[in-house]
Amino acid sequence: MSNDVLERYKNVTVVGAGVIGISWIALFLAHGLKVTVNDPRPDLEQVVLAEIQRITPTLKELGYTTENLTQQLRFEKDLARAVEGAALVQENGPERLELKQSLYAQMEQAVSPETLLLSSSSGLRATDIAQNMQHKGRMLIGHPFNPPHLIPLVEVVPGEQTDRHAVDEAVAFYAALGKKPRVLRKEIPGFVANRLQAALFRECVYLVREGVVTLDELDDIVTNSIGLRWATGGPFLSFHLGGGPGGLPAFIKHLGPGLEKRWESQSEEMVHLDDEFVRLVTDQVENSFGAVPYEALETERDQKEIAIVRSLAALAASKGTGEKSNE
């Protein structure tokens, strides 16, 4: 089934070769797809090839064959020529609505009527991005969690005029890549994962700013508590189990009032990412991470995330666990 889907989308174009775009490029190539890359940056080929080389060890650890990885990679600075003949486009341009609207209006003039147009946007609505398109039905959001070649989630978010067939095809495509696509039932700015991340980070900023903990201590608390818990069960299942035999209703009955009081107090706490906070965390980042090269920190993070993904996959396989779907 997955081979049939990938054969259907054998030719893909990646528009925008930043961090997210290059990660998609590496994953697409690892699955044997023919990838055309479009980006106006003058050092496009040099940067993409260097980053793919850096990502390759992670792909190997994930079980991909990386020999001749870039053999089916080509570069095209002209947008119309880049998307011509593509069965699917994954766009990763800057988060500027007017720019994306212009890109999609241009792309639909050059692609075939069947081409699927997907945006990695982290918060813009497909309805707004597709505003200037003549045929809005094939445009939707396919938002990955960074880095796409490693983190499983892809939030699939259709616009008001997105065809159901386009949604189904996007889900099938991402699933064939080994991703975990989840379709959002309505559009909302920031989608789900980033809204959760933003809410938690707001509290992180408050706690560090108030001197309750340093950023290094906070990271340690998260990775040894809710980070570990949520990787295995998520917030609702965790609290359902926290309620004992009575489950989530019992948890809410006994601990809900305390949670609501905490929410009320948190809503009154002012949090700003101003110059004062930037100076504070700049010093703390230097003290906590400054002695370790960026590449080393990134490699360590990837290795830990690979270990978690592998462990959960092995456990699911041993139990014969099927994938849940909201389709």
C-alpha positions as CSV (number, residue, x, y, z in Angstrom):
1,M,0.0,0.0,0.0
2,S,2.7,2.5,1.0
3,N,4.8,1.6,-2.1
4,D,1.8,2.3,-4.3
5,V,1.3,5.7,-2.6
6,L,5.0,6.7,-3.0
7,E,5.0,5.6,-6.6
8,R,2.0,7.9,-7.2
9,Y,4.0,10.7,-5.7
10,K,7.4,9.8,-7.1
11,N,8.1,13.3,-8.3
12,V,8.0,15.9,-5.5
13,T,9.1,19.5,-5.3
14,V,10.3,21.2,-2.1
15,V,9.8,25.0,-2.2
16,G,11.9,26.7,0.5
17,A,15.2,25.1,1.7
18,G,15.5,26.3,5.3
19,V,15.8,23.9,8.3
20,I,12.3,22.4,7.7
21,G,12.6,22.2,3.9
22,I,16.0,20.4,4.0
23,S,14.7,18.0,6.6
24,W,11.8,17.1,4.3
25,I,14.2,16.8,1.3
26,A,16.4,14.3,3.2
27,L,13.3,12.2,4.2
28,F,11.9,12.2,0.7
29,L,15.2,11.1,-0.8
30,A,15.5,8.4,1.8
31,H,12.2,7.0,0.5
32,G,13.5,7.0,-3.1
33,L,11.5,10.0,-4.3
34,K,12.8,12.3,-7.1
35,V,13.1,15.7,-5.4
36,T,13.4,19.1,-7.0
37,V,14.4,21.9,-4.7
38,N,13.4,25.6,-5.3
39,D,14.8,28.5,-3.3
40,P,16.2,31.9,-4.3
41,R,19.2,31.7,-2.0
42,P,22.5,32.0,-4.0
43,D,24.2,29.2,-2.0
44,L,21.2,26.8,-2.4
45,E,23.0,23.7,-3.7
46,Q,26.0,24.1,-1.3
47,V,23.8,24.5,1.8
48,V,21.4,21.7,0.9
49,L,24.1,19.1,0.2
50,A,26.0,20.0,3.3
51,E,22.9,19.7,5.5
52,I,21.9,16.4,3.9
53,Q,25.4,15.1,4.7
54,R,24.9,16.2,8.3
55,I,21.5,14.5,8.5
56,T,22.6,11.2,6.9
57,P,23.9,9.5,10.1
58,T,20.5,10.0,11.7
59,L,18.8,8.5,8.6
60,K,21.1,5.5,8.9
61,E,20.2,5.1,12.5
62,L,16.5,5.2,11.6
63,G,17.1,2.3,9.2
64,Y,17.2,4.1,5.8
65,T,19.6,3.2,3.0
66,T,21.6,6.3,2.4
67,E,23.9,5.1,-0.4
68,N,23.6,7.5,-3.4
69,L,21.1,9.5,-1.3
70,T,21.3,12.6,-3.5
71,Q,21.3,10.8,-6.8
72,Q,17.7,11.8,-7.5
73,L,18.1,15.4,-6.3
74,R,18.0,18.4,-8.5
75,F,17.9,22.2,-8.1
76,E,15.8,24.7,-10.0
77,K,15.7,28.4,-9.1
78,D,12.7,29.2,-11.4
79,L,9.5,28.4,-9.5
80,A,7.4,27.5,-12.5
81,R,10.0,25.1,-13.9
82,A,10.6,23.6,-10.4
83,V,7.0,22.6,-9.8
84,E,6.3,21.5,-13.4
85,G,5.7,17.8,-13.5
86,A,5.5,17.5,-9.7
87,A,2.8,15.2,-8.3
88,L,3.2,16.9,-4.9
89,V,4.7,20.2,-3.6
90,Q,5.8,20.7,0.0
91,E,6.2,24.4,0.6
92,N,8.3,25.8,3.4
93,G,8.6,29.5,2.8
94,P,8.7,32.3,5.4
95,E,5.6,32.7,7.6
96,R,4.3,35.7,5.6
97,L,0.8,35.4,4.4
98,E,1.1,37.7,1.4
99,L,4.2,35.8,0.2
100,K,2.5,32.4,0.5
101,Q,-0.6,33.6,-1.3
102,S,1.6,34.8,-4.1
103,L,3.5,31.5,-4.2
104,Y,0.4,29.4,-4.5
105,A,-1.2,31.6,-7.1
106,Q,2.0,31.2,-9.2
107,M,2.4,27.5,-8.5
108,E,-1.1,26.5,-9.5
109,Q,-0.5,28.0,-13.0
110,A,2.4,25.7,-13.5
111,V,1.3,22.4,-12.0
112,S,-1.1,19.7,-13.3
113,P,-4.7,19.7,-12.0
114,E,-3.9,16.7,-9.9
115,T,-0.9,18.1,-8.1
116,L,-1.2,18.2,-4.3
117,L,-0.1,21.5,-2.8
118,L,1.0,21.2,0.9
119,S,2.3,23.9,3.2
120,S,4.6,23.3,6.2
121,S,3.2,26.6,7.7
122,S,3.4,26.5,11.5
123,G,0.3,28.7,12.1
124,L,-1.3,30.2,9.0
125,R,-4.6,28.9,7.8
126,A,-4.9,27.1,4.5
127,T,-8.1,29.1,3.8
128,D,-6.1,32.3,3.9
129,I,-3.1,31.0,2.0
130,A,-5.3,29.7,-0.8
131,Q,-7.3,33.0,-1.1
132,N,-5.8,34.0,-4.5
133,M,-6.0,30.5,-6.0
134,Q,-8.5,29.6,-8.7
135,H,-8.7,26.0,-7.6
136,K,-8.5,25.9,-3.8
137,G,-9.5,22.3,-3.3
138,R,-6.0,20.8,-3.5
139,M,-4.3,23.1,-1.1
140,L,-3.9,22.3,2.6
141,I,-1.5,22.4,5.6
142,G,1.0,19.5,6.2
143,H,2.7,20.9,9.3
144,P,5.6,18.8,10.6
145,F,7.2,18.9,14.0
146,N,10.9,19.8,13.7
147,P,12.8,18.0,12.4
148,P,10.5,16.2,9.9
149,H,12.9,13.4,9.1
150,L,12.8,12.3,12.8
151,I,9.7,13.5,14.7
152,P,6.7,11.5,13.6
153,L,3.8,14.0,13.8
154,V,2.4,15.8,10.8
155,E,-0.7,18.0,11.4
156,V,-2.9,17.8,8.3
157,V,-5.2,20.9,8.3
158,P,-7.6,21.4,5.4
159,G,-9.0,24.8,4.5
160,E,-12.6,25.6,4.1
161,Q,-12.5,24.7,0.4
162,T,-10.1,21.8,0.5
163,D,-11.4,18.7,-1.2
164,R,-11.8,15.6,0.9
165,H,-9.8,13.6,-1.6
166,A,-6.8,16.0,-1.1
167,V,-7.0,15.4,2.7
168,D,-7.1,11.6,2.2
169,E,-4.2,11.7,-0.2
170,A,-2.1,13.9,2.1
171,V,-2.7,11.5,5.0
172,A,-1.8,8.5,2.8
173,F,1.4,10.2,1.6
174,Y,2.7,11.1,5.0
175,A,1.8,7.7,6.4
176,A,3.7,6.0,3.6
177,L,6.7,8.0,4.7
178,G,6.4,6.5,8.2
179,K,4.9,9.7,9.7
180,K,2.0,10.0,12.1
181,P,-0.5,12.3,10.3
182,R,-3.4,13.6,12.3
183,V,-6.2,15.6,10.7
184,L,-7.4,18.6,12.6
185,R,-11.2,18.9,12.6
186,K,-11.2,22.7,12.3
187,E,-8.7,25.4,11.5
188,I,-7.2,27.3,14.4
189,P,-4.1,29.6,14.5
190,G,-1.0,27.7,15.5
191,F,-2.8,24.3,15.1
192,V,-2.5,21.9,18.1
193,A,1.2,21.0,18.9
194,N,2.5,24.6,18.6
195,R,-0.4,25.9,20.8
196,L,0.5,23.4,23.5
197,Q,4.2,24.2,23.1
198,A,3.5,27.9,23.4
199,A,1.3,27.5,26.5
200,L,3.9,25.5,28.3
201,F,6.8,27.8,27.2
202,R,4.9,30.8,28.5
203,E,4.9,29.2,32.0
204,C,8.6,28.2,31.5
205,V,9.5,31.9,30.8
206,Y,7.6,33.0,33.8
207,L,9.3,30.5,36.2
208,V,12.8,31.4,34.9
209,R,12.1,35.1,34.9
210,E,10.8,35.0,38.5
211,G,13.9,33.1,39.6
212,V,12.1,30.0,40.6
213,V,14.5,27.9,38.5
214,T,17.2,28.4,36.0
215,L,16.5,27.4,32.4
216,D,18.9,24.4,32.8
217,E,17.0,23.3,35.9
218,L,13.7,23.7,34.2
219,D,14.8,21.6,31.2
220,D,15.9,18.9,33.7
221,I,12.5,18.9,35.5
222,V,10.6,18.6,32.2
223,T,12.6,15.8,30.7
224,N,12.4,13.8,33.9
225,S,8.7,14.2,34.5
226,I,6.0,15.4,32.1
227,G,8.3,15.0,29.0
228,L,8.7,11.3,29.8
229,R,5.1,10.9,30.8
230,W,3.6,12.6,27.8
231,A,5.9,10.7,25.4
232,T,4.1,7.5,26.5
233,G,0.6,8.6,27.3
234,G,-0.3,12.2,26.6
235,P,-2.0,14.6,29.0
236,F,-5.5,13.1,29.0
237,L,-4.4,9.5,29.4
238,S,-1.9,10.5,32.1
239,F,-4.6,12.2,34.1
240,H,-7.0,9.4,33.4
241,L,-4.5,7.0,35.0
242,G,-3.9,9.6,37.8
243,G,-7.6,9.3,38.7
244,G,-7.2,5.7,39.7
245,P,-10.1,3.2,39.0
246,G,-12.4,6.2,38.6
247,G,-10.3,7.5,35.7
248,L,-10.4,11.1,34.4
249,P,-13.8,12.0,35.9
250,A,-12.5,11.1,39.4
251,F,-9.3,13.1,38.7
252,I,-11.3,16.2,37.7
253,K,-13.6,15.8,40.7
254,H,-10.8,15.7,43.2
255,L,-8.1,17.8,41.6
256,G,-10.0,20.0,39.2
257,P,-10.7,22.8,41.6
258,G,-7.0,23.1,42.3
259,L,-6.2,23.2,38.6
260,E,-8.8,25.9,38.0
261,K,-7.3,28.1,40.7
262,R,-3.9,27.6,39.2
263,W,-5.2,28.6,35.8
264,E,-6.8,31.7,37.2
265,S,-3.5,32.8,38.9
266,Q,-1.5,32.0,35.7
267,S,-3.9,34.1,33.6
268,E,-3.0,37.1,35.7
269,E,0.8,36.6,35.4
270,M,2.3,38.9,32.8
271,V,4.9,37.3,30.6
272,H,7.0,39.2,28.0
273,L,9.9,38.2,25.8
274,D,11.5,41.6,26.2
275,D,15.1,42.7,26.2
276,E,15.4,42.1,30.0
277,F,14.4,38.4,29.6
278,V,16.6,38.0,26.5
279,R,19.6,39.2,28.5
280,L,18.8,36.9,31.4
281,V,18.5,33.8,29.2
282,T,21.5,34.7,27.1
283,D,23.7,34.5,30.1
284,Q,22.1,31.3,31.3
285,V,22.3,29.7,27.9
286,E,26.0,30.5,27.8
287,N,26.5,29.0,31.2
288,S,24.4,25.9,30.5
289,F,25.2,25.1,26.9
290,G,27.8,27.5,25.7
291,A,30.8,25.2,26.1
292,V,29.1,22.5,23.9
293,P,29.1,23.1,20.1
294,Y,25.6,23.4,18.5
295,E,26.2,20.3,16.3
296,A,27.0,18.2,19.4
297,L,23.9,19.3,21.2
298,E,21.8,18.6,18.1
299,T,23.4,15.1,17.7
300,E,22.7,14.3,21.3
301,R,19.1,15.4,21.0
302,D,18.6,13.3,17.8
303,Q,20.1,10.2,19.4
304,K,17.8,10.5,22.4
305,E,14.7,11.1,20.2
306,I,15.7,8.1,18.0
307,A,16.0,5.9,21.1
308,I,12.5,7.0,22.3
309,V,10.9,6.5,18.8
310,R,12.6,3.1,18.4
311,S,11.5,1.9,21.9
312,L,7.9,2.9,21.5
313,A,7.8,1.3,18.0
314,A,9.3,-1.9,19.3
315,L,6.8,-2.0,22.2
316,A,3.9,-1.4,19.8
317,A,5.1,-4.1,17.4
318,S,5.5,-6.6,20.3
319,K,1.9,-6.0,21.3
320,G,0.6,-5.9,17.7
321,T,-0.8,-2.4,18.4
322,G,-2.6,-0.8,15.5
323,E,-2.5,2.9,14.7
324,K,-5.4,5.0,15.9
325,S,-6.9,7.2,13.3
326,N,-9.3,10.1,13.3
327,E,-10.3,9.4,9.7
